[in-house]
Amino acid sequence: MFARLQALLAALWGGFLLCVAFAAAPSAFAVLDRVQAGAFVGRLFSVEAQVSLAAALVLMLLERRIARDAVEAGAPSHVFSARLLLPAVALFCTVAGYYGLQPMMADARAGHGVASFAALHGVSLAFFGVKGLAVLALAWISPRRTS
């Protein structure tokens, strides 16, 4: 049951990230003026970051529960697995990419800070891309339970 829930949650999270990246954010810039689109996308990524934090933590807890149940059933103990590491990578990317870089991007937009807005935006985009790949990889491997 927990393995199915893990696979479903990973797939839903991956779909959500794809929707944000390829539908919602580009559409905002296509139909709104730049300032309104920026405000909308800022709010969108705020919601996405909160969802990502919750999903990563739940998936990590689910994996620990599945691993504990496997050990109790006599399977060998694996402290780190891809199903634990991938949501941890996504969690790191969320914290660094949104909560770490957003204040710096706001400073850069105001003309302060050590890096330009474009450079920070590129780093933020890279973190989001790595997070998306980690979540999609998790969704891909989750149904393939070998233990």
C-alpha distance (Angstrom), angle and dihedral (degrees) to the residues before:
residue distance angle dihedral
M1 . . .
F2 3.82 . .
A3 3.81 91.4 .
R4 3.80 91.0 54.8
L5 3.78 91.3 47.3
Q6 3.81 89.0 49.7
A7 3.81 92.1 51.5
L8 3.82 92.5 46.2
L9 3.80 94.0 48.5
A10 3.82 92.3 47.4
A11 3.81 91.1 49.8
L12 3.81 93.0 47.8
W13 3.80 91.5 47.6
G14 3.80 91.3 48.7
G15 3.79 91.1 49.8
F16 3.79 90.7 48.9
L17 3.81 91.2 52.5
L18 3.81 91.4 48.6
C19 3.81 90.6 49.4
V20 3.79 91.8 50.8
A21 3.81 93.4 46.2
F22 3.78 101.1 41.6
A23 3.80 105.6 25.5
A24 3.79 117.1 19.8
A25 3.81 103.3 39.0
P26 3.83 97.2 42.2
S27 3.80 91.4 44.1
A28 3.79 91.4 54.3
F29 3.79 91.3 55.9
A30 3.81 90.5 45.2
V31 3.81 96.4 56.5
L32 3.82 106.9 23.5
D33 3.76 131.1 61.0
R34 3.79 114.5 -98.9
V35 3.83 97.1 -99.2
Q36 3.81 94.3 48.0
A37 3.79 92.1 43.9
G38 3.80 90.5 50.5
A39 3.80 91.1 51.3
F40 3.81 91.8 47.3
V41 3.80 93.7 47.4
G42 3.81 90.5 45.8
R43 3.80 89.5 56.1
L44 3.82 90.5 43.5
F45 3.79 91.7 54.7
S46 3.79 90.7 46.1
V47 3.80 89.7 57.8
E48 3.81 90.6 42.7
A49 3.81 91.1 53.1
Q50 3.80 92.0 51.8
V51 3.80 91.7 47.6
S52 3.80 90.2 47.3
L53 3.81 92.7 51.6
A54 3.78 91.7 50.8
A55 3.81 94.9 43.5
A56 3.81 93.3 47.9
L57 3.79 92.9 50.0
V58 3.80 93.5 46.2
L59 3.82 91.9 48.0
M60 3.79 91.6 49.1
L61 3.80 90.9 49.6
L62 3.80 90.9 47.7
E63 3.80 90.8 51.7
R64 3.79 92.0 50.0
R65 3.81 89.2 50.6
I66 3.81 92.2 48.7
A67 3.82 90.4 48.2
R68 3.81 91.6 48.7
D69 3.80 91.3 50.2
A70 3.81 90.1 49.4
V71 3.81 91.9 51.4
E72 3.80 90.6 49.0
A73 3.82 88.1 52.1
G74 3.81 90.1 55.0
A75 3.81 101.5 -98.0
P76 3.81 118.8 139.2
S77 3.78 115.9 -90.7
H78 3.81 117.7 -107.1
V79 3.79 112.2 -174.6
F80 3.80 95.3 -171.8
S81 3.75 124.0 33.9
A82 3.78 133.9 164.0
R83 3.80 88.4 -106.3
L84 3.79 88.8 60.4
L85 3.79 98.3 36.5
L86 3.83 97.4 49.8
P87 3.82 96.1 57.9
A88 3.82 88.2 43.2
V89 3.82 89.1 55.7
A90 3.80 89.9 48.1
L91 3.80 90.2 48.9
F92 3.81 91.0 51.0
C93 3.81 91.1 48.4
T94 3.81 90.8 50.7
V95 3.79 94.1 49.8
A96 3.81 94.6 43.5
G97 3.80 97.1 37.3
Y98 3.77 100.6 43.2
Y99 3.78 109.4 18.3
G100 3.81 94.5 33.7
L101 3.78 102.6 39.7
Q102 3.82 102.8 32.9
P103 3.82 94.9 73.3
M104 3.80 89.4 47.1
M105 3.82 90.3 49.3
A106 3.80 90.4 51.7
D107 3.81 89.8 52.0
A108 3.81 91.3 47.6
R109 3.80 90.8 50.0
A110 3.82 88.0 53.6
G111 3.80 90.8 51.1
H112 3.81 97.4 -102.9
G113 3.77 131.9 104.5
V114 3.76 137.9 62.1
A115 3.81 100.0 -82.0
S116 3.76 136.3 42.4
F117 3.78 122.3 -102.3
A118 3.80 90.5 -115.5
A119 3.82 92.7 54.5
L120 3.79 92.6 47.5
H121 3.80 90.6 45.6
G122 3.81 88.8 53.8
V123 3.80 91.8 51.3
S124 3.80 89.9 47.4
L125 3.79 90.1 50.5
A126 3.80 90.2 50.7
F127 3.82 91.1 52.2
F128 3.81 90.2 49.0
G129 3.81 90.8 49.3
V130 3.80 93.1 50.0
K131 3.81 89.5 47.5
G132 3.80 90.9 51.0
L133 3.79 92.3 49.1
A134 3.81 91.7 48.1
V135 3.81 92.1 50.2
L136 3.81 93.5 45.8
A137 3.81 90.2 48.1
L138 3.80 88.8 51.2
A139 3.80 90.5 49.9
W140 3.80 89.0 49.4
I141 3.83 96.2 50.8
S142 3.80 99.5 35.2
P143 3.82 96.9 82.8
R144 3.82 89.8 49.5
R145 3.79 97.4 77.0
T146 3.82 112.4 170.9
S147 3.79 99.1 175.4
